Amino acid sequence: DFSNALIEINNQKWAGNIEIHVKSSDWYAHKHQEDKNYQNVILHVVYDHDVEVFDQYSNPIPTLELKGLIFPLVIENYHQLMNTPH
């Protein structure tokens, strides 16, 4: 996650926080929509965008889906590293 980020979406500059999850539905699993600490999220970065995400005021949060942007070999290497005993 990133705090105090500055990004540009469609020629509009946004300042706030960026939240990162594997799936966009994790937003709801973690109950971020009910937590005031997450009302300043300007971008939701996920691997799999499986549901639309809204803040506590029902405003949609822009989402960047990484699936399709990451080479499959990188994902395979990640899984291999995570399953290797330490």
Phi and psi in degrees as a GROMACS rama.xvg file:
@    title "Ramachandran Plot"
@    xaxis  label "Phi"
@    yaxis  label "Psi"
@TYPE xy
-129.307  133.654  PHE-2
-102.482  149.731  SER-3
56.5106  43.139  ASN-4
-82.7627  156.41  ALA-5
-127.287  117.787  LEU-6
-131.091  166.7  ILE-7
-126.332  126.052  GLU-8
-125.485  119.591  ILE-9
51.6413  49.9126  ASN-10
64.1676  14.8336  ASN-11
-112.864  124.471  GLN-12
-84.4702  138.037  LYS-13
-127.522  139.171  TRP-14
-121.518  132.673  ALA-15
163.606  -151.481  GLY-16
-107.009  152.68  ASN-17
-116.567  126.174  ILE-18
-105.202  138.944  GLU-19
-121.538  130.663  ILE-20
-141.052  162.746  HIS-21
-71.3601  -49.8426  VAL-22
-118.849  146.447  LYS-23
-63.3498  -28.5126  SER-24
-65.6207  -15.8537  SER-25
-61.7655  -25.1889  ASP-26
-54.7577  -46.0653  TRP-27
-77.3896  -35.9661  TYR-28
-60.6361  -34.2553  ALA-29
-90.5866  -0.044495  HIS-30
59.4317  34.3772  LYS-31
-64.1151  -29.1707  HIS-32
-64.463  -18.7996  GLN-33
-100.958  -6.18039  GLU-34
-102.476  119.825  ASP-35
-62.333  -20.7424  LYS-36
-66.4208  -14.0758  ASN-37
-109.947  12.7982  TYR-38
-77.595  -9.68308  GLN-39
-105.4  21.7097  ASN-40
-79.093  124.683  VAL-41
-103.342  -15.2143  ILE-42
-154.269  135.117  LEU-43
-110.848  113.757  HIS-44
-101.016  123.491  VAL-45
-136.341  157.582  VAL-46
-78.5927  -45.0271  TYR-47
-123.232  112.938  ASP-48
-88.0872  88.8845  HIS-49
-96.2329  -16.4091  ASP-50
-149.323  152.645  VAL-51
-70.1504  146.35  GLU-52
-118.848  136.745  VAL-53
-128.834  149.435  PHE-54
-80.9817  -174.71  ASP-55
-66.7668  -12.6344  GLN-56
-104.379  13.0126  TYR-57
68.8962  22.1803  SER-58
-86.9408  133.893  ASN-59
-67.4054  142.065  PRO-60
-102.241  125.278  ILE-61
-56.307  138.573  PRO-62
-125.556  135.572  THR-63
-110.035  115.411  LEU-64
-94.0544  127.328  GLU-65
-89.0192  -18.5213  LEU-66
-59.1447  132.949  LYS-67
93.6395  -15.4682  GLY-68
-104.48  -13.0658  LEU-69
-108.7  129.688  ILE-70
-61.4988  138.609  PHE-71
-54.5884  -33.435  PRO-72
-62.8489  -35.0901  LEU-73
-64.1269  -42.9509  VAL-74
-64.0724  -42.8412  ILE-75
-61.2269  -44.0083  GLU-76
-62.3582  -39.921  ASN-77
-60.7329  -49.3803  TYR-78
-61.6614  -39.0949  HIS-79
-64.6037  -43.1094  GLN-80
-65.0132  -40.0034  LEU-81
-69.9885  -26.0089  MET-82
-95.5593  3.37758  ASN-83
-86.7473  126.438  THR-84
-61.0638  141.854  PRO-85
